[in-house]
Amino acid sequence: MEQSLNPAAYGAALDAPAAHDNNHVDTKTIRQVITASSVGTVIEWYDFYIFGSLAAIIGPVLFGHAGKIEDTLLGALAVFGAGFVVRPFGAMFFGRLGDMIGRKYTFLVTLLIMGGATFITGLIPSYDSIGYAAPVIVVILRLLQGLALGGEYGGAATYVAEYAPDAKRGYYTSFIQITATGGLILSISVILITRKLMGEEAFKEWGWRIPFLLSGALVIASYYIRKKLHESPLFAKAKATGTTSKSPLRDSFVNPINRRLVLIALFGVTMGQGVIFYTSQFQAFTFMNATLKLDIVHSSIIMVVAMLLATPLFVYFGSLSDRIGRKKIIMTGMICGALFTIPLFYGIKAFAGPLTEITPATVDAAGKAVPAVMKALTPNIPAMIALVFCLVLFVTMVYGPIAAYLVELFPTSVRYTSLSVPYHIGNGVFGGFVPLIATSIGVWAAAQPAGTFAKEHSSLVGLVYPVVIALICFLVGMAMMKDTRNVKLMDS
């Protein structure tokens, strides 16, 4: 008989004792589980992020050096965004596998797909060599990466949560939350080190490929670490007793009780979390490089130091959510993101200092005008670090407890699927397109007549998008989200 959710018993089951007592799992086992899961997830985020971190350099490679800088940047950001579009489909596909076959097997597969696509990206010839085939191939690879990442997060979060004690689930799952920032820090650090060792010209010519190729070695090491893991005890018990779902997609989205929870998770939590995350980290980095014209070394230092300082707060807020609840912390971070993001970006712009012309405008051999090269030469680095830290602080509040909240929302039989889909729609689609949408709005605003509000604030007007999304999510979350903590995870 097909296993499905029972709507009448669903609410009561949330607080019912689970047959597997994860409160007696030893600390050493949990630490091994967290380490193995986190290492792989950091590498997958690293693979996914290096493309975005190198968008300004990859753009001309993929779309030709003859195009406008803003066009090649938008093209690269669009290719970057392609990976986000398919993340929900990856969540459905791999979530279904994870709920039917197992957590461990599924995120081994996602790791290999992600790593393989990243490695091949480092080998793609340029547009000048193979024409439009270059961006087409990279788009295909980005789609594969998006599918893989769609199955990764839900698997890692579910796997760790199903081992963690009930009273410390926020604390233990918060280590998974560090991995996204960890992957970004790793990507920026590898890019910065490679760039410094090779020199600017060599890096732009071919050295940008090294961070992609390095992924091959990282993925192989992570695969062997993960391969030693056992299946999660809750899923193993469900499979042994025949209570796994035969149709996770139907049980997740057709069942009215579970479908309502999926919608609350999306519009009340993950949608806002996604825009806050990508605004504070990716849009801030793109803004400093492409708009404020900071030296890549300065912007990299600002981002890495700010994120390193904020990283322990993921664990702090995850642990705090075990004591005072998930909702208070998540909603506080959400409203702070909505209220303070634009003022903080204005502060970052002010402390970057005025733009200085370092190469005058000229005309090339073909008679085409070459614009002047502008740079911000006097940035106040400590002040900019402090402001970016505040942006990342909001991320830690929203993101630190979110894995525990999402895991506790759904039963074991459909947890992987039900958790992954709203997470990757909110985080991937709404959040992942922040750089492209915000930059596109800025390009549009810059083309408006002089003296208009849009023209005068063109560099920051695009931030209206993430602010509005975060505000909507806050209002929905406050009205519809129920707190969860210290609950027994449902076996089915």
C-alpha positions in Angstrom: 0.0 0.0 0.0 1.2 3.5 -0.8 2.4 5.4 2.2 0.9 8.9 2.5 0.3 11.6 5.1 -2.8 11.5 7.3 -4.1 15.1 7.6 -6.1 14.4 10.7 -3.1 13.0 12.7 -0.5 15.4 11.2 -0.6 18.1 13.8 -0.6 15.7 16.7 2.3 13.8 15.3 4.6 16.7 15.5 4.9 16.4 19.3 4.6 12.6 19.4 7.6 10.6 20.6 9.7 9.2 17.8 10.6 5.5 18.0 14.2 6.4 17.4 15.6 8.1 20.4 18.2 10.5 18.9 18.8 12.1 22.3 21.2 9.2 23.2 23.4 9.5 20.1 26.9 10.1 21.3 28.6 13.5 20.7 31.5 11.9 18.7 29.1 10.4 16.2 27.3 13.7 15.7 30.5 15.6 15.2 31.6 13.0 12.6 28.3 13.4 10.8 28.5 17.2 10.9 32.1 17.2 9.7 31.5 14.9 6.8 28.3 16.7 5.7 29.7 20.1 6.1 33.0 19.5 4.2 31.1 18.3 1.2 28.5 21.1 1.4 31.3 23.8 1.7 32.8 22.4 -1.5 29.5 22.4 -3.3 28.9 26.0 -2.4 32.5 26.9 -3.4 31.8 25.3 -6.8 28.6 27.2 -7.2 30.0 30.6 -6.0 33.2 30.9 -7.9 31.3 31.7 -11.1 29.5 34.6 -9.5 32.7 35.8 -7.8 34.4 35.9 -11.2 31.4 37.3 -13.2 33.2 40.5 -14.2 36.1 38.6 -15.6 34.2 35.6 -17.1 31.7 38.0 -18.9 34.1 39.1 -21.7 35.4 35.5 -22.0 31.9 34.1 -22.6 30.5 37.0 -24.6 33.5 38.5 -26.3 35.8 41.4 -25.4 34.2 43.7 -27.9 30.9 44.1 -26.0 30.1 46.8 -23.4 31.3 46.0 -19.9 27.8 46.3 -18.5 26.4 44.0 -21.1 29.0 41.3 -20.6 28.6 41.6 -16.8 24.8 41.2 -17.2 25.3 38.3 -19.5 27.6 36.6 -16.9 25.1 37.3 -14.1 22.3 35.8 -16.3 24.4 32.6 -16.8 25.1 32.6 -13.1 21.3 33.0 -12.4 20.5 30.1 -14.7 21.8 27.7 -12.1 19.3 29.1 -9.6 16.3 28.6 -11.9 16.7 24.8 -11.9 17.5 24.5 -8.2 13.8 23.8 -7.3 13.7 21.1 -10.0 16.8 19.6 -8.5 15.1 19.8 -5.1 12.1 17.8 -6.4 14.2 15.2 -8.2 16.9 14.6 -5.6 14.4 15.2 -2.7 12.3 12.4 -4.1 15.4 10.1 -4.3 16.4 11.1 -0.8 13.0 10.2 0.6 12.8 6.9 -1.3 16.3 5.6 -1.5 18.2 7.4 1.2 20.0 10.6 2.3 23.6 9.4 2.0 23.4 8.0 -1.5 21.6 11.1 -2.8 24.1 13.7 -1.6 27.0 11.6 -2.9 25.5 11.9 -6.4 24.9 15.6 -6.0 28.5 16.1 -5.0 29.9 14.4 -8.0 27.6 16.2 -10.5 28.5 19.6 -9.0 32.2 18.9 -8.9 32.3 17.5 -12.5 30.4 20.5 -13.9 32.7 22.9 -12.1 35.9 21.2 -13.3 34.7 21.2 -16.9 33.8 24.9 -16.7 37.5 25.5 -16.2 38.3 23.9 -19.5 35.7 25.8 -21.7 37.3 27.7 -24.7 36.5 31.4 -24.9 33.8 33.1 -27.1 36.6 34.4 -29.3 37.6 30.8 -30.0 34.3 28.9 -30.4 31.7 31.7 -30.5 28.2 31.2 -29.0 29.1 27.6 -28.1 31.0 29.0 -25.1 28.1 30.5 -23.3 25.8 27.7 -24.3 28.1 25.0 -22.8 28.5 27.0 -19.6 24.8 27.5 -19.3 24.3 23.7 -19.6 27.0 23.2 -16.9 25.3 25.8 -14.7 22.0 24.0 -15.0 23.7 20.8 -13.9 25.2 22.6 -10.9 21.8 24.1 -10.0 20.2 20.6 -10.1 22.9 19.2 -7.9 22.7 22.0 -5.4 19.0 21.6 -5.3 19.5 18.2 -3.8 22.5 19.0 -1.6 21.3 21.4 1.1 18.1 19.4 2.0 20.1 16.2 2.2 22.8 17.7 4.5 20.3 19.5 6.7 18.0 16.5 7.0 20.9 14.1 7.6 22.4 16.2 10.5 19.0 17.0 12.0 17.9 13.3 12.1 21.0 12.6 14.2 20.9 15.6 16.5 19.3 15.6 20.0 15.9 17.3 20.1 17.0 20.0 22.6 20.2 20.9 20.5 18.9 20.6 16.9 19.3 24.3 16.3 22.8 24.2 17.5 24.0 21.2 15.5 22.2 22.1 12.3 23.7 25.7 12.4 27.0 24.2 11.4 25.4 23.3 8.1 24.4 26.9 7.8 28.0 28.0 8.0 28.8 26.1 4.8 27.3 28.6 2.4 29.3 31.4 3.8 32.3 29.1 4.1 32.0 28.2 0.5 31.9 31.9 -0.5 34.9 32.7 1.8 36.8 29.8 0.2 36.0 30.9 -3.3 37.0 34.5 -2.8 40.2 33.4 -0.9 41.3 31.0 -3.7 40.6 33.7 -6.4 42.5 36.3 -4.4 45.5 34.1 -3.8 45.6 32.9 -7.4 45.3 36.4 -8.7 48.1 37.7 -6.5 50.5 34.9 -7.3 49.9 35.1 -11.1 49.4 38.8 -11.6 46.4 40.6 -13.0 47.0 40.1 -16.7 47.8 36.4 -16.5 44.8 35.8 -14.2 42.4 37.5 -16.7 43.9 35.7 -19.6 43.7 32.1 -18.3 44.4 32.0 -14.5 40.7 32.4 -13.7 40.4 28.8 -14.7 42.5 27.5 -11.8 39.8 27.9 -9.1 37.4 25.8 -11.3 40.0 23.1 -11.9 41.0 23.0 -8.2 37.4 21.8 -7.5 38.3 18.3 -9.0 40.7 17.5 -6.2 38.4 18.9 -3.5 35.4 16.9 -4.7 37.4 13.6 -4.8 38.5 14.2 -1.2 35.0 15.0 0.0 33.5 12.0 -1.8 35.7 9.6 0.2 34.9 11.4 3.4 31.1 11.1 2.8 31.3 7.6 1.5 32.2 6.4 5.0 28.9 7.7 6.5 26.0 5.5 7.5 22.4 6.2 6.6 20.5 8.4 9.0 18.9 6.4 11.8 15.4 7.8 11.3 15.4 7.1 7.6 17.0 3.6 8.1 14.2 2.8 10.6 11.5 4.1 8.3 12.9 2.1 5.4 13.1 -1.1 7.5 9.5 -0.8 8.7 8.2 0.1 5.2 7.0 3.6 6.2 8.9 5.6 3.6 6.8 7.4 1.1 6.2 5.8 -2.3 5.3 9.1 -3.7 7.1 12.0 -1.9 6.1 14.6 -4.5 2.4 13.8 -4.1 2.6 13.5 -0.3 4.4 16.8 -0.2 2.3 19.0 -2.5 -1.1 17.3 -3.0 -1.8 16.6 0.7 -3.4 19.9 1.9 -1.8 19.9 5.3 1.7 19.5 4.1 1.1 21.8 1.1 0.1 24.6 3.4 3.3 24.1 5.4 5.4 24.2 2.2 3.8 27.5 1.3 4.4 29.0 4.7 8.0 27.9 4.6 8.4 29.6 1.2 6.6 32.9 1.6 7.1 33.3 5.3 10.8 32.2 5.7 12.9 31.1 2.8 12.0 33.8 0.3 13.2 36.6 2.6 16.1 34.6 3.8 17.3 34.2 0.2 17.2 37.9 -0.7 18.9 38.9 2.5 21.6 36.3 2.0 22.5 37.2 -1.6 22.2 40.9 -1.0 24.6 40.9 1.9 27.2 38.7 0.2 26.9 38.6 -3.5 25.3 42.0 -4.3 27.6 43.7 -1.9 30.7 42.1 -3.6 29.4 42.9 -7.1 28.5 46.5 -6.0 32.0 47.2 -4.6 33.7 45.8 -7.7 31.4 46.9 -10.6 29.9 50.1 -9.2 32.3 51.5 -6.7 35.3 50.3 -8.7 37.2 49.1 -5.7 40.4 47.1 -6.3 39.5 43.4 -6.2 42.0 42.9 -3.3 40.3 45.6 -1.2 36.8 44.2 -1.9 37.9 40.7 -1.2 39.5 41.6 2.1 36.3 43.5 3.1 34.1 40.6 2.3 36.2 37.8 3.8 37.0 39.7 7.1 33.4 40.7 7.6 32.1 37.1 6.9 34.8 35.5 9.1 33.8 37.9 12.0 30.1 37.0 11.5 30.5 33.3 11.0 30.4 32.3 14.7 27.0 34.0 15.0 25.4 31.3 12.8 26.1 28.9 15.6 25.2 31.4 18.3 21.7 32.1 16.8 21.2 28.4 16.0 21.9 27.6 19.7 19.8 30.5 20.9 16.9 29.2 18.9 16.9 26.1 21.0 16.3 28.2 24.1 13.9 30.9 22.9 12.5 29.6 19.7 13.2 29.9 16.0 10.6 32.4 14.9 11.7 35.4 17.1 15.3 35.2 15.8 14.4 34.6 12.1 11.8 37.4 12.0 14.1 39.9 13.8 16.8 39.3 11.1 14.1 39.6 8.4 12.8 43.0 9.5 16.4 44.3 10.1 17.3 43.3 6.5 14.2 45.1 5.2 14.9 48.3 7.2 18.6 48.7 7.1 20.0 47.2 3.9 19.7 50.4 1.8 21.1 52.7 4.5 24.1 50.3 4.9 24.8 50.3 1.2 24.7 54.1 1.1 27.3 53.9 3.9 29.5 51.5 2.0 29.3 53.8 -1.0 30.2 56.8 1.1 33.2 55.1 2.7 34.5 53.9 -0.7 35.6 57.4 -1.5 35.3 59.3 -4.8 36.1 57.7 -8.1 39.5 58.7 -9.6 40.4 58.5 -13.3 43.5 56.4 -13.7 43.4 55.8 -17.5 41.9 58.6 -19.7 39.4 58.0 -22.4 40.9 57.2 -25.8 40.0 56.0 -29.3 41.2 52.5 -30.4 42.8 51.6 -33.8 39.3 51.0 -35.2 38.1 54.4 -34.2 35.9 53.1 -31.4 35.8 55.2 -28.2 37.3 53.5 -25.1 36.0 55.0 -21.9 38.2 56.2 -19.1 39.0 53.6 -16.4 37.8 54.8 -13.0 39.0 53.5 -9.6 38.1 54.2 -5.9 41.6 54.8 -4.5 40.8 56.0 -1.0 38.4 53.4 0.6 38.0 53.4 4.4 38.5 49.6 4.7 37.7 49.2 8.5 34.4 51.2 8.1 33.4 49.2 5.1 34.1 45.9 6.9 31.9 47.1 9.8 29.0 47.9 7.4 29.3 44.6 5.5 29.5 42.8 8.9 26.1 44.4 9.8 24.6 43.0 6.5 26.0 39.5 7.2 24.7 39.8 10.8 21.2 39.8 9.5 22.0 36.7 7.5 23.2 34.9 10.6 19.9 35.7 12.4 17.7 34.4 9.6 19.9 31.6 8.4 21.3 30.2 11.6 18.1 28.6 12.9 16.4 28.0 9.6 17.5 24.4 9.0 16.2 23.3 12.4 12.9 25.1 11.7 12.4 23.5 8.3 13.4 20.0 9.4 10.9 20.2 12.4 8.1 21.3 10.1 7.9 18.0 8.0 7.7 14.3 8.7 10.5 11.8 7.9 8.7 10.2 5.0 8.7 13.4 2.9 11.2 15.6 4.8 13.9 15.8 2.2 11.4 16.8 -0.6 9.2 19.1 1.5 12.2 21.0 2.9 14.2 21.2 -0.2 11.6 22.7 -2.6 10.6 25.8 -0.7 14.2 26.4 0.3 15.5 26.4 -3.2 12.6 28.4 -4.6 13.1 31.0 -2.0 16.8 30.9 -1.8 17.6 30.1 -5.4 14.9 31.9 -7.4 14.1 34.9 -5.3 17.5 35.2 -3.7 19.8 34.0 -6.5 18.5 36.6 -8.9 19.2 39.6 -6.6 22.5 40.5 -8.4 21.0 40.3 -11.9 17.7 42.1 -11.0 19.4 44.8 -8.8 22.1 45.4 -11.5 19.5 45.5 -14.3 17.4 48.0 -12.4 20.5 50.1 -11.8 21.4 50.0 -15.6 17.8 51.1 -16.4 17.9 53.9 -13.8 21.3 55.2 -15.1 19.7 55.6 -18.6 16.9 57.9 -17.2 17.0 61.7 -17.8 19.3 63.7 -15.7 17.8 65.1 -12.5 15.3 62.3 -12.0 15.3 60.3 -8.7 16.1 57.1 -10.6 19.1 58.7 -12.3 20.5 60.2 -9.1 20.2 57.0 -7.1 20.9 54.5 -10.0 23.6 52.7 -8.2 21.3 51.7 -5.3 17.8 51.8 -6.6 17.9 48.1 -7.5 18.0 47.3 -3.7 14.3 48.0 -3.6 13.8 44.5 -4.9 15.3 42.5 -2.0 13.9 45.0 0.6 10.3 44.6 -0.6 10.7 40.8 -0.7 12.1 40.7 2.8 9.3 42.9 4.1 6.6 40.7 2.5 8.2 37.6 4.0 8.3 39.3 7.4 4.6 40.1 7.3 3.6 36.6 6.1 5.9 34.9 8.6 4.6 36.9 11.6 1.1 36.0 10.6 1.4 32.4 9.6 4.7 30.9 11.0 4.4 28.8 14.1 7.4 28.3 16.3 9.2 24.9 16.6 11.8 23.8 19.0 12.6 20.7 21.2 10.1 18.6 19.3 10.4 14.9 18.3 10.9 14.4 14.7 8.1 12.4 13.1 8.9 8.9 11.8 6.3 9.1 9.0 
